[in-house]
């Protein structure tokens, strides 16, 4: 019980949820503006189109960019509000029931799975690296890791005390796990699209 109580108000996680939520929401908002601009001006070049490789128009115009019948960024505009609200509520000393944390985790897990799928589509099908999409990836991945470990360490999932202790220790390694995840994505992009050389040429000519 003392272990559960010590994680009843996870301030560090709350701050990250707010920061990640704001960054993710801004990326979704920016992509939504690009989509609206493209609809109003079909011949215009998006501000996030830097080269054939680094661009967002190809992603937004593809079927993968509107999987559910509307532009994917709209999911981000609504979905990223949840981490912001949850994080702010925790900072305001709110406590949530177990079922609430499970529902919240389910939403984060869906976002993580969707992002992993979109990464694969972007690298292996569209052959592009969308700048604002990558911003979304960069906050979704560590958020999933952090929320998953919190559920385990706080006893919100029926696991042993040993598993809770391990999850608690692993929380400090979430940044490294995220960096390793980014490195894997970069490696895959490099193997498929020679991304490092192409991005370097895009940035520095």
C-alpha positions as MATLAB code, in Angstrom:
seq = 'XXXXXXXXXXXXXXXXXXXXXXXXXXXXXXXXXXXXXXXXXXXXXXXXXXXXXXXXXXXXXXXXXXXXXXXXXXXXXXXXXXXXXXXXXXXXXXXXXXXXXXXXXXXXXXXXXXXXXXXXXXXXXXXXXXXXXXXXXXXXXXXXXXXXXXXXXXXXXXXXXXXXXXXXXXXXXXXXXXXXXXXXXXXXXXXXXXXXXXXXXXXXX';
ca = [
       0.000    0.000    0.000;
       2.722    2.593    0.715;
       4.027    2.104   -2.833;
       0.605    2.718   -4.341;
       0.083    5.784   -2.159;
       3.417    7.318   -3.217;
       2.301    7.199   -6.857;
      -1.257    8.390   -6.268;
      -0.240   11.879   -7.439;
       2.525   11.400  -10.049;
       3.647   15.002  -10.492;
       6.435   14.206  -12.960;
       4.077   12.243  -15.178;
       1.494   15.013  -14.926;
       3.953   17.658  -16.111;
       5.009   15.456  -19.032;
       1.377   14.817  -20.017;
       0.728   18.545  -20.192;
       3.923   19.260  -22.152;
       3.373   16.329  -24.540;
      -0.274   17.256  -24.967;
       0.526   20.850  -25.884;
       3.250   19.803  -28.349;
       1.066   17.098  -29.898;
      -1.927   19.431  -30.134;
       0.172   22.125  -31.810;
       1.477   19.633  -34.367;
      -2.079   18.495  -35.115;
      -3.262   22.106  -35.355;
      -0.448   22.967  -37.761;
      -1.244   19.965  -39.953;
      -4.935   20.894  -39.924;
      -4.078   24.398  -41.114;
      -1.938   22.916  -43.894;
      -4.825   20.688  -44.960;
      -7.295   23.596  -44.989;
      -4.794   25.705  -46.918;
      -4.373   22.920  -49.486;
      -8.143   22.608  -49.903;
      -8.490   26.361  -50.433;
      -5.414   26.589  -52.671;
      -4.845   23.259  -54.466;
      -1.781   24.527  -56.341;
      -0.070   26.051  -53.325;
       3.022   24.499  -51.769;
       2.687   23.650  -48.080;
       5.038   25.434  -45.692;
       6.191   22.041  -44.401;
       7.201   20.810  -47.874;
      10.991   21.086  -47.983;
      11.819   18.362  -50.494;
      10.481   15.176  -52.059;
      11.551   13.348  -48.906;
      10.770   15.917  -46.201;
       7.200   17.058  -46.747;
       3.692   16.707  -45.388;
       1.557   17.168  -48.521;
       2.057   13.581  -49.668;
       0.979   12.308  -46.268;
      -2.042   14.573  -46.006;
      -3.205   13.789  -49.557;
      -2.818   10.012  -49.236;
      -5.518    7.606  -48.089;
      -3.366    6.961  -45.030;
      -3.845   10.620  -44.141;
      -7.609   10.149  -43.813;
      -7.943    6.592  -42.538;
     -11.273    7.169  -40.789;
     -12.832    9.291  -43.512;
     -11.509   12.643  -42.260;
      -7.985   14.098  -41.981;
      -5.923   12.396  -39.293;
      -4.920   15.712  -37.657;
      -8.499   16.095  -36.445;
      -7.871   13.041  -34.267;
      -4.913   14.862  -32.783;
      -6.882   18.053  -32.166;
      -9.337   16.131  -30.016;
      -7.145   13.337  -28.681;
      -4.274   15.476  -27.374;
      -6.671   17.369  -25.141;
      -6.961   14.270  -22.942;
      -3.322   14.241  -21.711;
      -3.503   17.982  -21.076;
      -6.683   17.657  -19.017;
      -5.462   14.587  -17.116;
      -2.090   16.179  -16.396;
      -3.634   19.417  -15.173;
      -6.137   17.507  -13.060;
      -3.327   15.540  -11.363;
      -1.476   18.784  -10.648;
      -4.720   20.087   -9.114;
      -4.634   17.084   -6.726;
      -7.312   15.060   -8.504;
      -7.266   11.278   -8.152;
      -8.732    8.909  -10.681;
     -10.366    5.525  -10.320;
      -8.699    2.429  -11.692;
     -11.182    2.175  -14.586;
     -10.364    5.759  -15.599;
      -6.650    4.996  -15.813;
      -7.396    1.890  -17.893;
      -9.536    3.920  -20.304;
      -6.858    6.607  -20.501;
      -4.185    3.999  -21.179;
      -6.374    2.419  -23.881;
      -6.533    5.778  -25.668;
      -2.771    6.245  -25.390;
      -2.176    2.659  -26.586;
      -4.417    3.281  -29.606;
      -2.452    6.438  -30.408;
       0.835    4.535  -30.061;
      -0.340    1.705  -32.320;
      -1.676    4.162  -34.883;
       1.591    6.090  -34.878;
       3.635    2.896  -35.331;
       1.439    2.001  -38.316;
       1.777    5.501  -39.776;
       5.557    5.365  -39.377;
       5.609    2.159  -41.398;
       3.349    3.657  -44.059;
       5.413    6.824  -44.242;
       8.729    5.009  -44.646;
       7.769    2.000  -46.765;
       4.793    3.221  -48.804;
       4.847    7.016  -49.079;
       8.646    7.333  -48.790;
       8.373   10.656  -46.987;
       9.183   12.126  -43.592;
       6.446   14.540  -42.593;
       7.874   17.189  -40.198;
       4.732   17.717  -38.114;
       4.023   13.985  -38.137;
       7.461   13.363  -36.672;
       6.727   15.864  -33.903;
       3.629   13.810  -33.084;
       5.648   10.593  -33.101;
       8.241   12.124  -30.774;
       5.719   12.781  -27.990;
       3.385    9.817  -28.518;
       6.117    7.205  -28.034;
       7.420    8.307  -24.601;
       3.880    9.073  -23.425;
       2.873    5.471  -24.068;
       5.934    4.167  -22.242;
       5.393    6.481  -19.251;
       1.662    5.823  -18.824;
       2.138    2.059  -19.178;
       4.867    2.005  -16.520;
       2.795    4.210  -14.218;
      -0.127    1.801  -14.325;
       2.228   -1.022  -13.412;
       4.140    0.762  -10.651;
       1.009    2.209   -9.039;
      -0.704   -1.182   -8.803;
      -3.444   -0.150  -11.202;
      -2.746   -3.409  -13.016;
      -2.841   -6.601  -10.908;
       0.866   -7.455  -10.836;
       3.267   -8.504   -8.114;
       5.190   -6.099   -5.895;
       8.363   -7.064   -7.744;
       6.909   -6.002  -11.083;
       5.780   -2.724   -9.528;
       9.290   -2.043   -8.253;
      10.815   -2.802  -11.660;
       8.285   -0.526  -13.385;
       9.113    2.218  -10.891;
      12.827    1.952  -11.678;
      12.184    1.860  -15.419;
      10.354    5.206  -15.311;
      13.729    6.933  -15.100;
      14.731    5.187  -18.341;
      11.764    6.387  -20.403;
      13.803    9.186  -22.071;
      16.489    6.693  -23.107;
      13.845    4.243  -24.354;
      12.329    7.047  -26.426;
      15.722    7.991  -27.880;
      16.376    4.357  -28.809;
      12.950    4.234  -30.477;
      13.782    7.360  -32.495;
      17.098    5.770  -33.476;
      15.308    2.663  -34.743;
      12.950    4.811  -36.824;
      15.912    6.719  -38.240;
      17.705    3.476  -39.037;
      14.675    2.105  -40.870;
      14.297    5.379  -42.793;
      17.980    5.332  -43.644;
      17.887    1.759  -44.922;
      14.772    2.396  -46.996;
      15.266    5.974  -48.207;
      18.854    6.997  -47.435;
      17.158    9.520  -45.173;
      20.205   10.969  -43.407;
      21.945   12.034  -46.626;
      18.717   13.360  -48.164;
      17.730   15.340  -45.078;
      21.264   16.764  -44.807;
      21.120   17.917  -48.422;
      17.669   19.408  -47.816;
      18.867   21.397  -44.808;
      22.313   22.415  -45.954;
      22.071   22.155  -49.715;
];
